[in-house]
Amino acid sequence: MKIMVIGGGGREHAVIRKLKENPAVETIYALPGNGGIAADAVCVDIGAKDVDGAVRFAKENAIDFAVVTPDDPLVLGMVDALEAAGVPCFGPDKKAAVIEGSKVFSKNLMKKYGIPTASYEVFDDPAAALAYVRTAPLPTVVKADGLALGKGVLIAQTHEEAEQAVRSIMEDKQFGASGDQIVVEQFLTGPEVSVLAFTDGVTVKPMVSSMDHKRAHDHDQGLNTGGMGTVAPNPYYTKEIAAVCMETIFKPTVAAMAAEGRPFRGCLYFGLMLTPDGPKVIEYNCRFGDPETQVVLPLMESDLLDAMQACRNGSLDKTDIRFSDRSACCVIMASEGYPEHYEKGYEITRDADVAAQVYVAGAKLDSGKLVTSGGRVLGVTAVADTLPQAIQAAYADVEKVRFGNAFYRHDIGQRALQALEN
């Protein structure tokens, strides 16, 4: 089989490595891929949002199956275009991808179908939004409606901060047209859990849970990032809570999307908050999370391609989906200054005895050398029998990977360890 994977980050590298385990896979093309992915796939200089280019390449190269991983091409309708050209795809179509593409849509969906989430108001008029947030309960959460690279959620501790959030999103257009509408919602408290799930539009099969670390620096200090590390499983997510989530959130969401004429086929990401009132949805994503994928897929014991084809073909109920009961830890190595200004072009080297999986996110090949080309550069993932062992192994190998302005958090998994002790 010839497979095409859309995207060029650490998540895509993890997906490609897992797909390679299937003996039927002959060649994997990554569009556009990156310098590190080039060791595992054929990188093609076609951008992840270039729908026409992807369709043309798939037809010219007789691609048997395509995996569309990032949010932008999914929301743009790349799956629709590829399927129309006769290329079977893993990923939701445009109508289903709106569950991430519009926070207003997803909040209204949850309200209509009784899926637990924070109370909220929707605004398309800045004056009305400003009037509301001046007296809203604090803290309050202000969200841009559309895609914003994971940065369109602002938590305001004061009414002044809430006003500034509204102005920056709606008036200053910090996130462009994504801020034409906003959601202002209740601030929830409790441990956060990420759960990725395979679904074919009817059946839903969750993957192992994980815990993300969004802030740039130790002890959850600094700016929000795309994620500085993850561990799996998430110890807060017990079997009892998983059973509640299945009945109150996972199944109802898949059924709601089908009822709306938007059956969701692919990977549905549930961002959950385990509140004192029970699990609630913070957000949906229409694809694998990054860097959650980098700890979830190394724990997958069944075949990824089989699962993806089952999601597309409607046979997930008959498909074996299994995960190890071991643990994984991913530490993101980033460029100093991320998520703001940072220098690029530093050579990446590693010792020969690195045992962890090193997933490459922001790097390119320059005269045969791998050099940094982004903010989040590498994800170093170790798997072990216990979470403490996985964390220790990941950090041991981080010390063996080097580039000029590398920085990383030193406390990935510490909150999870505290949960295990309690």
C-alpha positions in Angstrom: 0.0 0.0 0.0 1.0 3.6 -0.6 -0.1 6.0 2.1 -0.1 9.7 2.2 0.0 11.6 5.6 -0.9 15.3 5.6 1.1 17.4 8.0 4.7 18.0 9.2 4.9 18.0 13.0 5.7 15.6 15.8 2.2 14.2 15.8 2.6 13.2 12.1 6.0 11.7 12.9 4.3 9.5 15.6 1.5 8.5 13.2 4.0 7.6 10.4 6.1 5.5 12.8 3.0 3.6 13.9 1.7 3.1 10.4 5.1 1.7 9.3 4.5 -1.3 11.6 1.8 -2.7 9.3 3.6 -5.1 6.8 1.2 -4.1 4.0 2.5 -0.5 4.0 5.2 -0.1 1.3 5.6 3.6 1.0 4.5 6.6 3.1 4.5 10.1 1.7 4.4 13.1 4.1 3.0 16.4 2.8 5.1 18.4 3.6 6.8 16.3 6.4 10.0 17.7 7.9 13.7 16.9 8.1 13.3 14.3 10.8 10.2 12.7 9.2 12.4 12.2 6.1 14.1 9.3 7.8 10.7 7.4 7.9 8.8 8.7 4.9 9.2 10.4 1.5 8.7 14.1 2.2 6.8 16.1 -0.6 6.9 19.8 -0.8 3.2 20.4 -0.7 1.7 22.4 2.2 -0.8 20.9 4.6 -3.5 23.4 3.5 -2.9 22.9 -0.2 -6.0 20.9 -0.9 -5.7 20.9 -4.7 -2.0 20.0 -4.5 -2.7 17.0 -2.2 -5.5 15.8 -4.5 -3.3 16.1 -7.6 -0.4 14.3 -5.9 -2.7 11.5 -4.7 -4.0 10.9 -8.2 -0.6 11.0 -9.9 0.9 8.6 -7.4 -2.0 6.2 -7.0 -2.3 6.7 -3.3 -4.3 3.9 -1.6 -5.1 5.6 1.6 -4.7 9.2 3.0 -4.5 10.3 6.6 -5.4 14.0 7.1 -4.1 14.9 10.6 -4.0 18.7 11.2 -7.1 20.8 11.9 -6.8 23.4 9.1 -7.0 21.0 6.1 -9.8 19.1 7.8 -11.8 22.2 8.4 -11.0 23.3 4.8 -12.5 20.1 3.5 -9.5 18.1 2.3 -11.1 14.8 3.2 -14.1 15.7 1.0 -11.8 16.6 -1.9 -9.7 13.5 -1.7 -12.7 11.2 -1.3 -14.4 12.8 -4.3 -11.2 12.0 -6.2 -11.5 8.3 -5.2 -8.9 8.4 -2.4 -10.1 6.7 0.8 -9.3 8.9 3.9 -8.9 8.8 7.6 -10.4 12.0 9.1 -13.7 13.8 9.3 -15.3 15.6 6.4 -15.8 19.3 6.4 -19.3 19.1 7.9 -18.0 17.1 10.9 -14.8 19.0 11.3 -16.8 22.0 12.3 -16.9 20.5 15.8 -13.4 22.0 16.2 -13.7 24.7 13.5 -16.4 26.6 15.4 -16.6 26.7 19.2 -20.0 28.3 18.9 -21.2 25.2 17.0 -19.7 22.8 19.6 -21.1 24.7 22.6 -24.6 24.9 21.0 -24.4 21.2 20.2 -23.6 20.3 23.8 -26.4 22.5 25.0 -28.9 21.0 22.6 -28.1 17.4 23.4 -27.4 17.8 27.2 -23.7 17.0 27.1 -22.0 18.4 30.2 -20.0 21.6 29.6 -19.4 25.0 31.1 -22.3 27.5 31.0 -21.7 30.2 28.3 -22.8 33.1 26.2 -22.1 33.8 22.5 -21.4 37.3 21.0 -20.9 38.7 17.5 -21.1 42.3 18.6 -18.1 43.7 20.5 -20.2 46.3 22.5 -22.6 43.6 23.8 -19.6 41.3 24.7 -17.9 44.2 26.5 -21.0 45.0 28.5 -21.4 41.4 29.5 -17.8 40.7 30.7 -17.8 43.9 32.8 -20.1 42.0 35.3 -19.3 38.4 34.5 -18.3 36.0 37.3 -14.5 35.8 37.7 -12.4 34.2 36.5 -14.0 34.1 33.1 -12.9 32.4 29.9 -13.0 34.2 26.5 -12.7 32.0 23.4 -12.3 32.9 19.7 -14.9 31.0 17.7 -12.6 29.6 15.0 -9.1 28.0 14.7 -6.3 30.0 16.4 -3.4 27.6 16.6 -4.4 26.5 20.1 -4.0 30.1 21.4 -7.5 31.5 21.0 -8.5 30.9 24.7 -7.9 33.6 27.2 -8.6 33.3 30.9 -9.3 36.6 32.6 -8.8 37.0 36.3 -10.3 40.6 36.4 -13.0 42.4 34.5 -10.3 44.6 33.0 -8.5 41.5 31.6 -11.8 40.2 30.3 -12.4 43.5 28.5 -8.9 43.4 27.0 -9.5 39.8 25.8 -12.7 40.8 24.0 -11.0 43.8 22.4 -7.9 41.9 21.3 -10.0 39.1 19.7 -13.0 41.1 18.3 -11.7 44.6 17.6 -7.9 44.1 17.1 -8.5 40.8 15.2 -5.6 39.0 17.0 -6.8 35.8 15.4 -8.3 37.3 12.2 -11.8 36.1 11.2 -11.7 33.4 13.9 -12.6 36.2 16.3 -15.7 37.4 14.5 -17.7 35.6 17.1 -16.6 34.7 20.7 -17.8 32.4 23.4 -17.6 33.7 27.0 -17.9 30.9 29.4 -17.8 29.8 33.1 -14.3 29.0 34.5 -14.2 25.3 35.5 -11.8 23.8 38.0 -10.4 20.3 38.4 -7.8 18.0 36.8 -7.7 18.2 33.0 -7.7 15.0 30.9 -7.2 14.4 27.2 -9.0 11.4 25.6 -8.6 10.6 21.9 -11.2 8.3 20.5 -11.6 6.4 17.3 -15.1 6.6 15.8 -16.8 5.6 12.6 -19.8 7.8 13.2 -21.7 5.1 15.2 -19.2 3.2 17.4 -16.7 5.0 19.6 -13.6 3.4 21.0 -11.5 5.6 23.3 -7.7 5.4 23.4 -5.6 5.5 26.5 -6.0 8.8 28.4 -3.2 11.5 28.7 -2.2 14.6 30.5 -0.9 17.7 28.6 1.3 20.5 30.0 0.5 23.7 28.2 2.5 26.4 29.9 6.0 27.1 28.7 7.9 26.8 32.0 8.2 24.7 35.1 5.3 24.8 37.7 2.9 25.8 35.0 4.5 29.3 34.6 4.8 31.3 31.4 2.8 31.6 28.3 0.4 28.9 26.9 2.1 26.8 24.2 1.0 24.0 21.9 2.1 21.6 24.6 5.4 21.1 26.4 5.0 17.5 27.3 2.5 14.7 28.0 2.1 11.5 30.1 -0.2 8.6 29.6 -2.3 7.2 31.1 -3.7 10.1 33.2 -4.0 8.8 36.8 -7.0 11.1 37.5 -8.9 9.3 34.8 -10.1 6.2 36.7 -12.1 3.3 35.3 -15.2 4.7 37.1 -14.7 8.1 35.5 -14.1 6.5 32.1 -17.4 4.7 32.4 -19.2 8.0 33.2 -17.5 9.8 30.3 -18.5 7.0 27.9 -22.2 7.3 28.8 -22.5 11.1 29.3 -20.0 12.5 26.8 -18.5 10.1 24.3 -21.5 8.2 23.0 -23.9 11.3 23.2 -21.4 13.4 21.2 -21.1 10.8 18.4 -24.9 10.3 18.4 -25.5 14.1 18.4 -23.2 14.6 15.3 -25.0 11.8 13.5 -28.4 13.3 14.4 -27.2 16.7 13.0 -26.4 15.0 9.7 -22.7 15.4 10.4 -21.5 11.9 11.2 -17.9 12.1 12.6 -15.5 9.5 11.2 -11.9 9.7 12.4 -10.2 10.7 15.7 -12.3 12.8 18.0 -10.4 14.5 20.8 -12.2 15.2 24.1 -10.6 17.8 26.3 -12.2 17.2 29.7 -12.3 18.8 33.1 -13.0 16.5 36.0 -15.0 19.1 38.0 -16.6 18.6 41.5 -19.9 18.2 39.6 -18.5 15.5 37.3 -16.6 15.3 34.0 -17.3 18.2 31.6 -16.1 19.0 28.1 -13.7 22.0 27.8 -13.2 21.5 24.0 -13.4 19.1 21.1 -10.7 18.7 18.5 -11.4 16.9 15.2 -8.1 15.2 15.1 -5.2 13.6 17.0 -3.8 16.0 19.6 -0.2 17.2 19.6 1.7 16.1 21.8 -0.8 13.6 23.2 -0.4 11.4 20.1 3.3 11.0 21.0 2.4 9.1 24.2 -0.8 7.5 23.1 0.4 5.7 19.9 3.5 4.2 21.5 1.1 2.4 23.9 -1.1 1.1 21.1 -0.8 -2.7 20.7 -3.2 -3.2 17.9 -2.7 -2.0 14.3 -3.2 1.7 13.6 -4.0 1.3 9.9 -6.6 -1.3 10.7 -8.3 1.1 13.1 -8.1 4.0 10.6 -9.7 1.9 7.8 -12.4 0.7 10.2 -13.3 4.3 11.1 -13.7 5.1 7.4 -15.5 1.9 6.5 -17.9 1.8 9.4 -16.6 -1.5 10.9 -15.1 -0.2 14.1 -17.4 -2.4 16.2 -15.7 -5.5 14.7 -12.1 -4.1 15.0 -9.7 -5.0 17.7 -8.4 -1.9 19.5 -5.9 -2.6 22.3 -3.6 -0.5 24.4 -0.8 -1.6 26.8 -1.1 -1.1 30.5 2.4 0.4 30.6 3.1 4.2 30.8 4.6 6.8 28.5 6.2 10.2 29.0 7.0 12.7 26.2 9.2 15.7 27.0 9.1 18.5 24.3 12.5 20.1 23.5 11.8 23.6 22.3 13.8 26.6 21.0 14.5 29.1 23.8 12.0 32.0 23.5 9.1 29.8 22.3 6.2 30.6 22.0 7.4 34.1 21.1 10.6 35.0 19.3 13.3 32.3 18.9 16.4 31.6 16.8 16.5 28.8 14.3 19.2 26.9 12.4 21.0 25.0 15.3 22.3 21.6 14.5 20.6 18.7 16.3 22.8 15.9 17.5 22.1 12.8 19.7 24.1 10.1 21.4 24.0 6.6 19.8 22.5 5.0 22.9 19.2 7.0 23.0 16.5 4.4 23.6 13.5 6.7 23.5 11.4 7.5 20.4 12.5 10.9 19.2 9.7 12.5 17.2 10.8 15.5 15.1 8.5 18.5 14.9 10.4 21.7 13.9 13.5 20.7 12.0 14.8 20.6 8.5 17.7 19.1 6.6 20.4 21.5 5.7 23.4 20.1 3.7 22.6 16.7 5.2 22.5 18.0 8.8 19.3 18.1 10.8 18.8 21.7 12.1 16.1 23.5 14.1 13.4 25.3 12.1 10.6 25.8 14.6 9.5 26.5 18.2 8.8 23.0 19.3 11.6 21.0 17.9 11.5 17.4 19.3 9.4 15.1 21.4 11.4 12.6 23.4 9.1 9.7 24.4 9.9 6.8 26.7 7.7 3.8 27.5 8.1 1.8 30.8 6.2 -0.4 33.1 5.4 2.4 35.5 4.9 6.2 35.2 7.9 7.1 37.4 10.1 4.8 35.3 8.8 6.4 32.0 9.4 9.9 33.3 12.9 9.0 34.4 13.8 7.3 31.1 12.5 10.2 29.0 14.6 12.8 30.9 17.6 10.5 30.8 17.4 10.6 27.0 16.6 14.3 26.8 20.1 14.8 28.2 21.5 12.8 25.3 19.9 15.0 22.6 21.3 18.5 21.9 20.9 21.7 19.9 22.1 25.2 20.5 19.2 27.0 22.2 17.3 24.0 23.6 15.0 24.4 26.6 12.4 22.1 28.1 10.3 21.8 31.2 11.8 19.7 34.0 8.5 18.8 35.7 6.5 16.9 33.0 4.5 14.2 34.8 5.0 15.6 38.4 1.3 16.4 38.8 0.4 12.9 37.6 2.9 11.4 40.2 1.2 13.4 43.0 -2.1 12.0 41.9 -0.7 8.5 42.1 0.5 9.2 45.7 -2.9 10.4 46.9 
